[in-house]
Amino acid sequence: MNSSQNRNGPGHAPAKKRPRRKSRGMAKYGFRILLFLLFFALVGALTAGVFFFSLTGMKNPGDIVYAVKMTEIKDEEPTEVSSLVPLSHELGFSGDQYYFPINRIMENMGFVLVGDRNEVSFLRKESDEHVKFAAGSLAAYVNGVKCLLPGPVFTDGENNIYVPLEFLENQFTNLTFTRDEKDKNKIAVEVGEIEGRCFRAWKAEPVPPVEESPDFGNLPEKFLADLSAYEKYFSPPAREEKEYLVLINQQNPIDPQDYVPPELSDLADTRQDGRPTQQLRLYPAMALAAFLAEARANGFDGITVTSAYRSFAYQAQLFGEEVTRAGSEAAAAVSVARPGQSEHQSGLGVDIHNQSAANQDFGSTPGGIWLAENAHRFGFILRYPKDKTDITGVKYEPWHFRYVGRRAAMKMYGGNLCLEEFLGS
């Protein structure tokens, strides 16, 4: 019997496998699983990191740099200087609004700072212009006129006053802002010469009462067209006169915002180019029909209505389209009123002209001149004259007329007053 038979023969137990080989196999697979888990943990961490930095990058863009160009007096000579004003994102951008520190440019324009950190005013040395800010407030008082801000005013540790850039763009007549096309955080500020007043807002002095006869504004006139059926609409009833003199602008929004005028009436003179029939309130609608009939009788054919009453929703749509075209709300507001601040929502304002699109050149055409010089006879005023833009805050619009009634229109025309001046607002 050989040795193998002796080891496996009767009386001998079978040889056991060594357990050490199985342990080595389990350890090998466990190590691979651990590497696999570590790999996925690393990939997950990298993915989370990239996502986090993407979010923080979107919410925290780079610093904001203002390139300020203005004229300073050096050695008694005016000198153009340019300087950079770098701001951290926390100072220069808050609540979706760009902010600008105004102390230096206000000083350059002849303003002095008075007050403390909580409430400050800038007073212009050589005029009676002034503006007051309160830290944390959404209102500023410009020449006595309350103006709403798109974001609150704040100060830093060095008493610099930060105000929303949109406010500066809307209220100053001599500041020009341009953004870099590639980097919106680079903004050029040019401080131009002051012609007249710095601010657009102005609280006009109340117009002194005028001695007048009871028939003022109601005396019959001679017209080329037969307007006998319309003349009673040139002046509203005396008890309702104030209703037609309501002031609507950036400081005095229409209330409530979704206001719908009563007695909206179709305008037969709506331009026939596919647009819906335009509407005004009854009195201005009838007075406008007479106004345009007399224009035709004087040889000015083709003057039609392009826009009259607009709902809040439609005004919001027009403003949104202009924001897309202009690139910012501030730039859009120069041409299109914000919803709630448009006279068209009152049913008293109307756009009339004979051109393919509203154009300032219309004001120098024979038809445009005739409309401006005769509107008061029918109870209308040219709402945004060329020489009143600093008071109305709206660019010259020779096509936009507003019904106020003949009595008030004759006073404004005779005194060369815009509506803000006439109402002392």
MOCOR-V171169 format. One record per backbone hydrogen bond with DSSP energy under -1.0 kcal/mol. NH is the residue of the N-H (numbers start at 1). CO is the residue of the C=O. If there is no record, write none. Layout:
<<NH | CO> <NH | CO>>
This chain:
<<6 | 2> <7 | 3> <8 | 4> <9 | 5> <12 | 9> <21 | 18> <23 | 19> <24 | 20> <25 | 21> <26 | 22> <27 | 23> <28 | 24> <29 | 25> <30 | 26> <31 | 27> <32 | 28> <33 | 29> <34 | 30> <35 | 31> <36 | 32> <37 | 33> <38 | 34> <39 | 35> <40 | 36> <41 | 37> <42 | 38> <43 | 39> <44 | 40> <45 | 41> <46 | 42> <47 | 43> <48 | 44> <49 | 45> <50 | 46> <51 | 47> <52 | 48> <53 | 49> <54 | 50> <55 | 51> <56 | 52> <57 | 53> <58 | 54> <59 | 55> <60 | 56> <64 | 87> <65 | 185> <66 | 85> <67 | 187> <68 | 83> <69 | 189> <70 | 81> <72 | 79> <74 | 77> <77 | 74> <79 | 72> <81 | 70> <83 | 68> <85 | 66> <87 | 64> <92 | 88> <93 | 89> <94 | 97> <97 | 94> <99 | 92> <100 | 163> <102 | 161> <106 | 102> <107 | 103> <108 | 104> <109 | 105> <110 | 107> <111 | 106> <112 | 123> <114 | 121> <116 | 119> <120 | 133> <121 | 114> <122 | 131> <123 | 112> <124 | 129> <125 | 110> <127 | 124> <131 | 122> <132 | 141> <133 | 120> <135 | 118> <136 | 153> <137 | 134> <140 | 147> <141 | 132> <142 | 145> <143 | 130> <145 | 142> <147 | 140> <149 | 138> <153 | 137> <154 | 162> <156 | 160> <159 | 156> <162 | 154> <163 | 100> <165 | 98> <168 | 164> <169 | 165> <170 | 166> <171 | 167> <172 | 168> <173 | 198> <176 | 190> <178 | 188> <180 | 186> <186 | 183> <187 | 65> <188 | 178> <189 | 67> <190 | 176> <191 | 69> <192 | 174> <200 | 171> <204 | 202> <216 | 213> <218 | 215> <227 | 225> <230 | 227> <231 | 227> <233 | 230> <234 | 231> <240 | 237> <241 | 238> <244 | 241> <245 | 242> <249 | 252> <254 | 340> <259 | 256> <265 | 280> <267 | 278> <270 | 267> <271 | 305> <273 | 271> <280 | 265> <281 | 347> <285 | 281> <286 | 282> <287 | 283> <288 | 284> <289 | 285> <290 | 286> <291 | 287> <292 | 288> <293 | 289> <294 | 290> <295 | 291> <296 | 292> <297 | 293> <298 | 294> <299 | 296> <300 | 295> <301 | 299> <304 | 353> <305 | 269> <306 | 351> <307 | 351> <309 | 279> <310 | 344> <315 | 311> <316 | 312> <317 | 313> <318 | 314> <319 | 315> <320 | 316> <321 | 317> <322 | 318> <323 | 319> <324 | 320> <325 | 321> <326 | 322> <327 | 323> <332 | 328> <333 | 329> <335 | 332> <336 | 332> <341 | 338> <345 | 342> <346 | 343> <350 | 401> <351 | 307> <352 | 399> <353 | 304> <362 | 359> <363 | 360> <364 | 361> <365 | 362> <369 | 365> <370 | 366> <371 | 367> <372 | 368> <373 | 369> <374 | 370> <375 | 371> <377 | 374> <378 | 375> <380 | 375> <381 | 402> <383 | 400> <388 | 385> <391 | 388> <392 | 388> <393 | 389> <397 | 384> <400 | 397> <401 | 350> <402 | 381> <403 | 348> <404 | 379> <405 | 379> <406 | 234> <409 | 405> <410 | 406> <411 | 407> <412 | 408> <413 | 409> <414 | 410> <415 | 411> <417 | 412> <422 | 418> <423 | 419> <425 | 420>>
